[in-house]
């Protein structure tokens, strides 16, 4: 594997991880955001048990906000990736690209307890986000949370379950949700992070797979992807 290929793939996956595992800019109160961030910081330091305890307390404090559920799901995903040694390797993109032509790539099963924890929490996060969108279809925060939750589900589906086709459909739903955020409120440049990361990932795919991504509705282009990510980074 050449250095540029390794570097670009590693940076892309790290960016996806950061996007999915970061508390949303508009996630509830300042106290909620602080506790979410503390949970993620613990996870980045490999203190997974304490991270889950912290985010469980977030859920208990605000059981109808999807942030805590998505947080535990994200931390669980990172834990499974770490156990597999696949957080910063080329396998995420190569598996996703190569498996498009197959229904499902072969992947070792994750630990049952971790898989169940991920599934239960991400399903609840998506459920709450969808309910929020139905209740307030013009609320950009609701669409942001939905996009972040579905994007996490898509990444798990591709990287852990090896179901690239199913992940592609979910990723498109996440992409559309964050496009909707910007349509409702063009000032919400934080949504550009998801759009920019997906554009960047599409630009790294093999050409036949990239063409399929375009047909599904994704956009590409590294230069535009970087511009969008920079705008998101500058968002207050």
C-alpha positions, 0 to 999 in steps of 0.5 A: 500500500503506497504512502499517499493511499494509506494517508488519504484513507486513514485521514478520511476514516479518522474524519468520519470517526470524528464526525460521527462521534462528536456531539452535535453543535446544537445538542441540547443544553451546554451541560448536555454538550459538556457531558457528551464531550467528556464521554467522547474524550474518555473513549478516545483515551480508551476508557470505554467503560467510564465513557459509557457510564458518562453517556448513560447518565446523559440519557437518564438526564434527557431520555428523549434527546438522541445525543446520548444514545448516538454517543454510546453507539459511536463509542461502541463502534470505535471499541469494536474497530479498536479490537479489530485493529481497524481504526486507522487502516485502509480496510474500511474504504477498500472493503466498502469499495470492493464489496459493492459488487457483492451482497455482503463481504465476509467479516468476523462477528463482533463481540455479541454484547458490543453488537447488541449495545450498538444496535439498541442504542443506534436504533433508539437514536434514529427513532428519536431523530425521526420523531423529532423530524416528524414533529418539527420538519423545519427544525435544522437541529432535528435533521442534523441529529437524524443525519448523524445517527443514520451516518453512524448506522451506515458506517457500522454496517459497512465496516463491521457487518460488511454490507456495503450496499445497505450502508450506501443507502443509509449513507445517502439518507444521512447525506440528504438529511444534512443537505436539508439542514443547509436548505432550512438554515444556510448558516448551519455550516456544521452540516458541511462536515458530513457533506464534505467527508462523504464527497472526499470518501467518494473521490477515493473510491475506485472509478466504477464504484464512484460512478455508482455513488454518483448515480445514487445521488452523492457528489464528489470532488476533493477540492470541494470536499476540503472547502466544505470541511474547512467551512465546517471547522470554522463554524462557531 
